[in-house]
Amino acid sequence: MMFRLKSHMGRLAVAVCLSVAAPVLAQQPRMAVVPTQTIYPGEEISRARLEMVEVTNPNLVKGYVSSIDEIDGLVTKRTLLAGRVIMASALREKFAVTRGSSVRLVFSKGPMTITAAGSPLQDAAIGDLIRVRNTDTGVIVSGTVMADGTIHVVAK
């Protein structure tokens, strides 16, 4: 069975479609963050080295950074080229502990707390689970990096 719209109904349908689509077409332009100069891996990102640009490529994949506030103070994992969109996957938090440094190990169970000196076997940010060598005994333990730079040891 086939239906046909009368000519005045067809015009009405087009008018309704245009009135609904108008707000969609009038959306704010998509914005992205780009560096103003090349930023190398391991460097901290600062506002002075970034700018906002309008996204003109409709095929740009999702995952790019759209606000300078999101990334101010983060560190790059790879080289960021000037004028190129910054992907969120290219950034990480600053390391709270670095490999080979001296840290305090803390183990707590109920009312008992044991502390010892340790040396991380890898770089890590706050909240990361890492392996740490107890410098007194040489035993390798796992623990979570805390905001104050201590490592809370996980019980086996």
C-alpha positions in Angstrom: 0.0 0.0 0.0 1.4 3.4 -0.9 0.6 6.8 0.6 0.9 10.1 -1.0 1.0 13.4 0.8 -1.0 16.2 -0.7 1.1 19.2 -1.7 0.2 21.4 1.2 0.9 18.5 3.6 4.4 18.0 2.1 5.2 21.7 2.6 4.0 21.5 6.2 6.3 18.4 6.8 9.3 20.3 5.3 8.6 23.3 7.5 8.3 21.2 10.7 11.6 19.4 9.8 13.4 22.7 9.3 12.1 24.2 12.5 13.3 21.2 14.4 16.6 21.0 12.7 17.4 24.8 13.1 18.5 24.5 16.7 20.7 21.6 15.8 22.4 23.5 13.0 22.9 26.5 15.3 24.9 24.5 17.9 28.1 25.9 19.3 31.2 25.1 17.3 33.3 22.2 18.6 36.5 23.4 20.2 39.8 21.5 20.7 43.1 22.3 22.5 46.3 22.5 20.5 49.9 23.3 21.6 51.4 26.6 20.4 54.9 24.9 20.4 56.2 21.3 20.4 55.9 19.6 23.8 58.1 16.6 24.3 57.4 13.4 26.4 57.7 13.9 30.1 57.2 17.7 30.0 54.5 19.2 32.1 51.8 21.0 30.2 51.0 24.6 31.1 48.3 27.0 30.0 50.9 29.3 28.4 51.8 26.6 25.8 48.2 25.9 24.8 45.4 27.5 22.8 41.8 26.7 21.8 40.8 26.3 18.2 37.6 25.5 16.4 37.3 21.9 15.0 36.7 22.2 11.3 37.3 18.5 10.4 34.0 16.6 10.8 35.9 13.3 10.7 38.0 14.0 13.8 37.7 11.0 16.1 36.5 11.4 19.6 39.0 11.5 22.5 40.6 14.8 21.8 40.9 17.4 24.6 38.3 20.1 24.5 39.2 22.3 27.5 42.5 23.6 28.7 41.3 23.2 32.3 41.2 19.4 31.8 44.9 19.1 31.1 46.7 22.0 32.9 49.4 20.4 35.0 49.4 17.0 33.3 52.4 15.4 31.7 52.8 14.2 28.1 53.4 10.5 27.2 54.5 11.4 23.6 55.5 14.4 21.5 52.7 16.9 21.0 53.2 18.9 17.8 52.3 22.6 17.5 48.9 23.2 15.9 47.8 19.5 16.2 44.9 18.4 18.3 45.8 16.8 21.7 44.4 13.4 22.3 43.6 12.6 26.0 45.4 9.2 25.7 48.7 11.1 25.2 48.6 12.5 28.7 49.1 11.2 32.2 49.2 12.4 35.8 52.5 13.5 37.3 54.5 10.8 39.0 54.2 10.9 42.8 57.2 8.5 43.2 60.0 7.7 40.9 62.0 4.6 40.4 65.0 4.3 42.7 64.0 7.1 45.1 63.5 6.6 48.8 60.0 6.1 50.1 58.3 5.1 53.3 56.4 1.8 53.3 53.4 1.5 55.6 51.6 -1.7 56.5 48.4 -1.5 58.7 46.3 -4.2 60.0 43.9 -3.4 62.8 45.7 -1.4 65.5 49.1 -2.5 64.3 51.1 -0.2 61.9 54.6 -1.1 60.6 56.8 1.3 58.7 60.0 0.7 56.7 62.2 2.3 54.1 61.7 1.3 50.5 62.7 1.9 47.0 60.1 1.9 44.1 60.9 -0.4 41.2 58.9 1.8 38.8 57.6 5.3 38.4 54.0 5.7 39.6 51.2 8.3 40.1 48.9 8.5 43.0 46.6 5.5 43.3 48.9 3.2 41.2 49.7 -0.3 42.5 53.5 -0.8 42.2 56.3 -3.1 43.4 58.7 -1.7 46.0 61.9 -3.2 47.5 62.3 -3.0 51.2 65.8 -1.5 51.6 66.4 -3.2 55.0 65.5 -6.8 54.0 65.6 -6.8 50.2 62.1 -8.3 50.0 59.9 -7.0 47.2 56.3 -6.1 48.2 53.4 -4.5 46.3 51.6 -1.4 47.5 49.4 1.6 46.5 51.0 5.1 46.1 49.4 7.6 48.4 49.1 11.4 47.9 51.8 12.0 50.5 54.3 9.8 48.7 54.1 6.8 51.0 53.4 3.3 49.8 50.6 1.4 51.6 51.6 -2.2 51.4 49.1 -4.8 50.4 48.8 -7.9 52.5 49.3 -11.2 50.7 
